[in-house]
Amino acid sequence: MNFSTIKKSISILLFGTSLSVFGQKVNFNEHIAPIIHQNCSPCHREGEAGPFQLITYNEVKSRAKFIQKVTEMKYMPPWKAEHGFGEFQNERGLNDKQINLIKDWVLAGMKEGPKNKKTVPSFSNQSQIGVADLSLKISELYQIPQNNKEEFIMFSLPTNLFENKKVKAIEFRPGNKKLVHHARISIDSTQIMRVTNGKSIDDPSIGAFSSVMMKEDYWYGWVPGTNPIIYPKGTAKILNKNSDLLFNIHYAPNTKLETDQSSINIFYEKDSIQHKIKTAIIAENYIQNKPFYIKPDTIITFFSRTEPLPYPINIVSVQPHMHQIGKKLRAYIITPDGDLIPLIKINDWDFNFQQTYQFKEVLEVPIGSVIYFEGTFDNTAANPLNPNRPSKPISYGWKTTEEMLDLIIQYY
C-alpha cells in the first residue's frame, strides 16, 4: 500500500470522508459558508430573531464547536414538526452530509479557504423576502410600560388604499424582539377602532367598541419563530380598500425604558387568482373534554374536533399554538370514507420556536370531513418550563402564565 492510499484511509477513519487528514480541502468559504448562509444567516443576523450573527468567517468560527453540537443534535436549524406526519415546503434542517461536513471542518481546524469569490451575501434589514409593496409601522415609537406586567396594546395602522388588493405574502417585523411576545392582526373596515391606538385592551374606552365587527378578526398572526407566509400561486388574501390593520401586540413584563415600533410588510399578487385565502381557528371552544382547566401536578390531554365540514376545502397551512406548559400536539383529518389526512404532529413543543407550517402540496379535504386536534399539557413540578413553583391551577388566557390550545388553518 503506497503512502497516498494510507493517507486516504486514515482520513476516512478519522473524519468519515475522503478529505485530507488535516482538512486542507474542507474550508469555510467553499464548503461551510453555503450551508450557513442558506440555513442559519436568515435568522442569525441583525434585525432577525437569532441572538447573534452568523455570516462572516470570524462570526462562525467563534461559535464553531457550538454549531457542531447543535447541528449534530438536530436542535438547529429549529424544526419541531415530526417528519412524515404532513409534508411542508418550508421545512428546515440539514442532511447528514451537511452535518458531517461541519463536523469535519471543526475537527480539521476551521480553515477559512480562498477569498477569490464573494462569500458574504447581502441581506436586507427590512425584509426576509424582498421589497414590499406596502410597508406599515406603528405611527410613533411606543414606550412600553415599566410596570413589570404583561401588556396587550392596540395599534391602528391605516392602509389608505383606494382599491382592493390581492395579497400574496405577509411579513410581520417585531420592533422590539426582546419584549414583543406575539402580535395578532385584524382588519378594521369601519375605521372606528382608530381611537384605540396605543391603548391597552383593558382600557375602559376600548370596551365601548367591542361590538365592532371586523372584516376579518384574525387576518394574520406572529409568534416567536414565525417566518413570512407566501401563498400558493393562483391564491391570495384580500385586503379591502380603506381598511385599517389593527395590531394587538402582547408585550412581556418590563421594568426598563424600552420602546417599540413594529411593522408589517405586504406583498401584492399582480396576476389573476382563482381562489381567496380564508382563515379558520380551531380554538378552545372546540374542546370536547371541557373545562379547559389544568389542575396542579397533573398531565392532561385535551381533545378538540369540528363538526363535519359543510363544503370541501383546500388547506394551505397550519399554525398550532400553546404556551409554556404545552408538551405535544397532533392534528389530523378523518374523511367520510375513513381515510386519515395528517396535518401536523409535534412531540416536543417549544414555545420559543413556533411557526406557520406550509404544506408542500395543498391538502384537498372532502365535504363531511372532521378535523381533530389534540394537545397535552404538563402542569407538574417536574416540568422545567412550568412558570409556577409550586404548580398552580392554569386555565385559558392570553398571558404567558395562562394557556391556549389553538390551530390556525389557512385555506380556500
C-alpha positions as CSV (number, residue, x, y, z in Angstrom):
1,M,0.0,0.0,0.0
2,N,1.5,3.3,-1.0
3,F,1.6,6.5,1.0
4,S,-1.3,8.2,-0.7
5,T,-3.6,5.2,-0.1
6,I,-2.6,5.1,3.6
7,K,-3.2,8.9,3.9
8,K,-6.7,8.4,2.3
9,S,-7.5,5.5,4.6
10,I,-6.6,7.5,7.7
11,S,-8.7,10.4,6.5
12,I,-11.7,8.2,6.2
13,L,-11.1,6.6,9.6
14,L,-10.8,10.0,11.4
15,F,-13.4,12.1,9.6
16,G,-15.7,9.7,7.6
17,T,-14.9,11.5,4.3
18,S,-12.2,11.5,1.7
19,L,-10.9,14.9,2.8
20,S,-7.3,15.1,3.8
21,V,-6.3,14.4,7.4
22,F,-5.6,17.9,8.2
23,G,-8.6,19.4,6.4
24,Q,-6.7,21.2,3.7
25,K,-9.6,20.6,1.3
26,V,-12.6,21.5,3.5
27,N,-12.8,25.1,4.3
28,F,-15.3,27.8,5.3
29,N,-15.6,29.8,2.1
30,E,-16.1,26.9,-0.3
31,H,-17.9,24.3,1.8
32,I,-19.3,25.7,5.1
33,A,-20.4,29.2,4.1
34,P,-23.1,28.0,1.7
35,I,-24.6,25.8,4.4
36,I,-24.6,28.6,7.0
37,H,-25.8,31.3,4.7
38,Q,-28.8,29.2,3.5
39,N,-29.8,27.7,6.8
40,C,-28.5,29.9,9.6
41,S,-27.9,33.5,8.5
42,P,-31.5,34.4,7.6
43,C,-32.3,34.3,11.3
44,H,-28.8,34.9,12.8
45,R,-28.2,38.4,11.5
46,E,-29.0,42.0,12.5
47,G,-32.7,42.6,12.8
48,E,-33.8,39.0,12.9
49,A,-34.7,36.5,15.7
50,G,-31.3,34.9,16.2
51,P,-29.4,36.2,19.3
52,F,-26.1,36.6,17.5
53,Q,-24.8,36.9,13.9
54,L,-23.6,34.0,11.8
55,I,-22.5,35.5,8.5
56,T,-18.7,36.1,8.3
57,Y,-15.9,33.6,8.8
58,N,-14.9,35.0,12.1
59,E,-18.5,35.0,13.5
60,V,-19.0,31.4,12.5
61,K,-15.5,30.3,13.7
62,S,-16.0,31.8,17.1
63,R,-19.1,29.6,17.7
64,A,-18.0,26.6,15.5
65,K,-18.0,24.0,18.3
66,F,-21.4,25.1,19.4
67,I,-22.7,25.0,15.9
68,Q,-21.2,21.5,15.5
69,K,-23.0,20.4,18.7
70,V,-26.5,21.8,17.9
71,T,-26.5,20.6,14.3
72,E,-25.4,17.1,15.4
73,M,-28.3,17.1,17.9
74,K,-30.6,18.5,15.2
75,Y,-31.6,21.2,17.6
76,M,-30.6,23.7,14.9
77,P,-31.9,24.8,12.5
78,P,-35.1,24.6,14.5
79,W,-37.9,22.3,13.2
80,K,-40.4,20.9,15.5
81,A,-42.9,19.0,13.2
82,E,-42.4,15.3,13.1
83,H,-41.2,14.1,9.7
84,G,-43.7,12.0,7.7
85,F,-46.8,13.4,9.5
86,G,-47.5,16.1,6.9
87,E,-45.1,17.3,4.3
88,F,-44.1,21.0,4.4
89,Q,-42.5,23.2,1.8
90,N,-40.8,25.5,4.4
91,E,-39.2,22.6,6.3
92,R,-35.8,23.5,7.9
93,G,-33.0,21.1,8.6
94,L,-29.6,19.9,7.5
95,N,-29.0,16.5,5.9
96,D,-26.4,14.1,7.2
97,K,-23.8,15.1,4.6
98,Q,-24.0,18.8,5.7
99,I,-23.9,17.9,9.4
100,N,-20.8,15.8,8.8
101,L,-19.1,18.5,6.7
102,I,-19.5,20.9,9.6
103,K,-18.0,18.4,12.0
104,D,-15.1,17.7,9.7
105,W,-14.4,21.4,9.3
106,V,-14.3,21.9,13.1
107,L,-12.1,18.9,13.8
108,A,-9.7,19.8,11.0
109,G,-9.0,23.3,12.4
110,M,-11.7,25.5,10.8
111,K,-9.7,26.7,7.8
112,E,-11.1,29.9,6.1
113,G,-10.2,29.0,2.5
114,P,-9.8,31.1,-0.6
115,K,-11.3,34.5,-0.9
116,N,-11.4,34.7,-4.7
117,K,-15.2,34.9,-4.8
118,K,-17.9,36.7,-2.9
119,T,-18.6,34.7,0.2
120,V,-20.7,37.1,2.3
121,P,-24.2,37.6,0.9
122,S,-26.1,40.9,1.2
123,F,-29.2,40.8,3.4
124,S,-31.9,43.4,3.7
125,N,-32.7,44.7,7.2
126,Q,-36.2,45.5,6.2
127,S,-37.4,42.1,5.0
128,Q,-36.6,38.4,4.7
129,I,-38.2,38.0,1.3
130,G,-37.8,41.2,-0.7
131,V,-39.1,44.7,-1.3
132,A,-42.7,45.0,0.0
133,D,-45.5,46.7,-2.0
134,L,-46.9,48.1,1.2
135,S,-45.0,48.7,4.5
136,L,-46.8,50.0,7.5
137,K,-45.5,50.6,11.0
138,I,-46.7,51.9,14.3
139,S,-47.1,55.7,13.8
140,E,-44.8,56.6,16.7
141,L,-42.3,55.0,19.0
142,Y,-44.4,53.3,21.7
143,Q,-42.9,53.4,25.2
144,I,-43.6,50.0,26.7
145,P,-45.0,50.3,30.3
146,Q,-42.4,49.7,33.1
147,N,-44.8,48.0,35.5
148,N,-43.3,44.5,35.2
149,K,-46.7,43.2,33.9
150,E,-47.7,41.6,30.6
151,E,-49.4,44.2,28.4
152,F,-51.8,43.9,25.4
153,I,-51.7,47.1,23.4
154,M,-53.8,48.0,20.4
155,F,-52.4,49.9,17.4
156,S,-54.4,51.1,14.3
157,L,-52.5,51.3,11.0
158,P,-54.5,52.9,8.2
159,T,-53.7,51.4,4.8
160,N,-55.1,54.4,2.8
161,L,-55.8,52.1,-0.1
162,F,-58.1,53.3,-2.9
163,E,-58.8,49.9,-4.2
164,N,-58.9,46.3,-3.0
165,K,-55.5,44.5,-3.1
166,K,-54.6,40.8,-3.6
167,V,-52.0,39.8,-1.0
168,K,-49.6,37.0,-1.9
169,A,-47.3,37.3,1.1
170,I,-47.3,38.8,4.7
171,E,-44.3,39.5,7.0
172,F,-44.6,41.0,10.5
173,R,-41.5,42.7,11.8
174,P,-41.3,43.0,15.6
175,G,-39.7,46.3,16.6
176,N,-38.5,45.1,20.0
177,K,-37.6,41.4,19.7
178,K,-37.0,41.1,23.4
179,L,-40.4,42.2,24.5
180,V,-42.8,41.6,21.6
181,H,-44.3,38.3,22.7
182,H,-46.8,38.0,19.9
183,A,-49.0,40.0,17.5
184,R,-52.5,39.4,16.2
185,I,-53.5,41.4,13.2
186,S,-57.2,42.0,12.3
187,I,-58.9,44.1,9.6
188,D,-61.0,47.0,10.6
189,S,-63.1,48.2,7.7
190,T,-65.1,50.7,9.8
191,Q,-62.1,52.9,10.9
192,I,-63.8,53.2,14.3
193,M,-61.1,51.4,16.1
194,R,-58.6,54.1,15.4
195,V,-59.4,55.6,18.7
196,T,-57.9,52.6,20.4
197,N,-54.4,53.3,19.0
198,G,-51.8,52.9,21.7
199,K,-54.3,51.8,24.4
200,S,-54.4,48.7,26.5
201,I,-57.2,46.2,25.8
202,D,-58.1,46.7,29.5
203,D,-58.7,50.4,28.9
204,P,-62.4,51.1,29.6
205,S,-62.7,53.2,26.4
206,I,-62.0,50.1,24.3
207,G,-64.9,48.2,25.7
208,A,-67.3,50.5,24.0
209,F,-66.0,49.3,20.7
210,S,-66.1,45.5,21.4
211,S,-69.2,45.1,19.3
212,V,-67.5,46.5,16.2
213,M,-67.5,43.7,13.6
214,M,-64.1,43.3,12.0
215,K,-63.8,42.5,8.3
216,E,-61.5,39.7,9.5
217,D,-61.0,39.2,13.2
218,Y,-57.8,37.1,12.5
219,W,-56.1,38.2,9.4
220,Y,-52.5,37.2,10.3
221,G,-50.5,36.3,13.4
222,W,-46.9,36.4,14.5
223,V,-45.3,34.5,17.3
224,P,-41.6,33.8,18.0
225,G,-40.1,31.6,15.2
226,T,-42.7,32.6,12.6
227,N,-41.4,33.1,9.1
228,P,-43.2,35.2,6.4
229,I,-46.0,33.4,4.7
230,I,-46.2,33.2,0.9
231,Y,-49.5,31.9,-0.5
232,P,-49.6,29.4,-3.4
233,K,-49.7,30.6,-7.0
234,G,-53.2,31.5,-8.0
235,T,-54.3,32.3,-4.5
236,A,-54.2,35.5,-2.3
237,K,-55.7,37.1,0.7
238,I,-57.9,40.2,0.0
239,L,-57.1,43.5,1.6
240,N,-60.1,45.8,1.1
241,K,-59.7,49.4,0.3
242,N,-59.9,52.0,3.1
243,S,-59.2,49.2,5.6
244,D,-57.1,49.6,8.7
245,L,-54.8,47.0,10.1
246,L,-55.4,46.5,13.8
247,F,-52.3,45.2,15.7
248,N,-53.0,43.6,19.1
249,I,-49.4,43.3,20.5
250,H,-48.6,41.3,23.6
251,Y,-45.6,42.7,25.4
252,A,-43.6,40.8,28.0
253,P,-43.2,42.2,31.5
254,N,-40.8,45.2,31.5
255,T,-39.0,47.4,34.1
256,K,-36.7,49.5,31.9
257,L,-37.1,52.2,29.4
258,E,-38.0,50.3,26.3
259,T,-39.7,51.3,23.0
260,D,-41.3,49.5,20.1
261,Q,-42.3,50.4,16.5
262,S,-43.3,47.1,15.0
263,S,-44.2,47.0,11.3
264,I,-45.6,44.8,8.6
265,N,-44.7,44.1,5.0
266,I,-47.3,43.3,2.5
267,F,-46.6,41.9,-1.0
268,Y,-49.2,42.1,-3.8
269,E,-50.2,39.5,-6.3
270,K,-50.1,41.1,-9.7
271,D,-51.6,38.2,-11.7
272,S,-55.2,36.9,-11.6
273,I,-56.1,34.5,-8.9
274,Q,-58.5,31.6,-8.8
275,H,-59.0,31.4,-5.0
276,K,-59.2,33.7,-2.0
277,I,-57.4,32.6,1.2
278,K,-59.5,32.4,4.3
279,T,-58.6,31.7,8.0
280,A,-60.3,29.4,10.5
281,I,-59.3,28.8,14.1
282,I,-60.0,25.6,16.0
283,A,-59.9,27.3,19.4
284,E,-60.7,26.2,23.0
285,N,-64.5,26.2,22.3
286,Y,-63.9,23.1,20.2
287,I,-62.6,21.1,23.1
288,Q,-64.7,18.0,23.8
289,N,-63.4,17.1,27.4
290,K,-64.1,20.5,29.0
291,P,-63.4,22.5,31.0
292,F,-60.1,23.8,29.8
293,Y,-58.7,23.7,33.2
294,I,-55.3,22.1,34.2
295,K,-55.0,21.1,37.8
296,P,-51.7,21.4,39.7
297,D,-49.4,18.4,39.5
298,T,-51.3,16.9,36.5
299,I,-50.6,16.0,32.9
300,I,-53.7,16.1,30.8
301,T,-54.6,15.9,27.1
302,F,-57.5,17.9,25.6
303,F,-59.3,16.7,22.5
304,S,-60.8,19.1,20.0
305,R,-62.9,18.4,16.9
306,T,-65.0,20.2,14.4
307,E,-68.4,19.3,13.1
308,P,-68.4,17.7,9.6
309,L,-67.3,20.2,7.1
310,P,-70.3,21.6,5.1
311,Y,-68.2,22.0,2.0
312,P,-64.8,20.8,0.6
313,I,-61.7,22.9,1.5
314,N,-58.1,23.1,0.4
315,I,-55.7,23.6,3.3
316,V,-52.6,25.8,2.6
317,S,-51.1,25.9,6.1
318,V,-51.5,25.2,9.8
319,Q,-50.2,27.1,12.8
320,P,-50.6,25.4,16.2
321,H,-50.3,27.4,19.4
322,M,-49.9,26.6,23.0
323,H,-48.0,28.3,25.9
324,Q,-45.3,27.2,28.3
325,I,-46.6,24.0,29.8
326,G,-47.7,22.6,26.4
327,K,-45.8,19.4,25.7
328,K,-47.0,17.8,22.5
329,L,-49.8,18.1,19.9
330,R,-51.3,16.3,17.0
331,A,-53.8,17.4,14.3
332,Y,-55.4,15.3,11.6
333,I,-58.5,14.9,9.5
334,I,-60.8,11.9,9.1
335,T,-62.7,11.8,5.8
336,P,-66.3,10.4,5.4
337,D,-64.6,7.3,3.8
338,G,-62.5,6.8,6.9
339,D,-59.2,8.0,5.4
340,L,-56.7,9.8,7.7
341,I,-55.1,13.0,6.4
342,P,-52.2,14.0,8.6
343,L,-51.8,17.7,9.4
344,I,-49.1,18.1,12.0
345,K,-47.5,16.4,14.9
346,I,-45.1,17.9,17.4
347,N,-43.7,15.6,20.1
348,D,-41.6,18.3,21.9
349,W,-43.5,21.6,21.9
350,D,-41.2,24.6,22.2
351,F,-42.9,27.9,22.9
352,N,-39.9,29.8,21.5
353,F,-40.0,28.1,18.1
354,Q,-43.4,28.5,16.7
355,Q,-44.2,29.0,13.1
356,T,-46.7,28.6,10.3
357,Y,-46.3,25.3,8.5
358,Q,-47.0,25.5,4.8
359,F,-47.8,22.3,3.1
360,K,-45.7,21.1,0.1
361,E,-48.9,20.3,-1.7
362,V,-52.3,21.9,-0.9
363,L,-54.4,19.4,1.0
364,E,-57.7,18.6,-0.6
365,V,-60.3,17.9,2.1
366,P,-63.7,16.5,1.0
367,I,-67.1,17.6,2.3
368,G,-68.1,15.9,5.5
369,S,-64.6,15.5,6.9
370,V,-63.9,16.2,10.6
371,I,-60.7,18.0,11.8
372,Y,-59.2,16.7,15.1
373,F,-56.7,18.5,17.3
374,E,-55.1,17.1,20.5
375,G,-52.9,18.9,22.9
376,T,-51.1,17.6,26.0
377,F,-50.1,19.9,28.9
378,D,-47.7,19.2,31.8
379,N,-48.5,21.2,34.9
380,T,-46.2,19.3,37.2
381,A,-43.1,20.5,39.2
382,A,-41.0,18.1,37.0
383,N,-41.7,20.3,34.0
384,P,-38.8,22.8,34.0
385,L,-40.9,25.2,31.9
386,N,-43.7,25.4,34.4
387,P,-43.9,29.1,35.3
388,N,-45.2,28.3,38.8
389,R,-43.3,26.9,41.8
390,P,-45.2,25.1,43.3
391,S,-47.5,24.4,40.4
392,K,-50.9,26.2,40.4
393,P,-54.2,25.7,38.5
394,I,-53.9,27.0,34.9
395,S,-56.8,27.8,32.6
396,Y,-57.5,29.8,29.4
397,G,-55.9,33.2,28.9
398,W,-53.7,35.2,26.7
399,K,-50.9,35.7,29.3
400,T,-47.8,33.5,29.1
401,T,-48.6,32.1,32.5
402,E,-52.1,31.0,31.2
403,E,-52.7,28.5,28.4
404,M,-54.2,28.2,25.0
405,L,-54.9,25.4,22.5
406,D,-55.4,26.8,19.0
407,L,-54.9,25.5,15.5
408,I,-55.0,28.2,12.9
409,I,-55.8,27.0,9.4
410,Q,-55.4,28.9,6.2
411,Y,-57.5,27.5,3.3
412,Y,-59.6,28.2,0.3
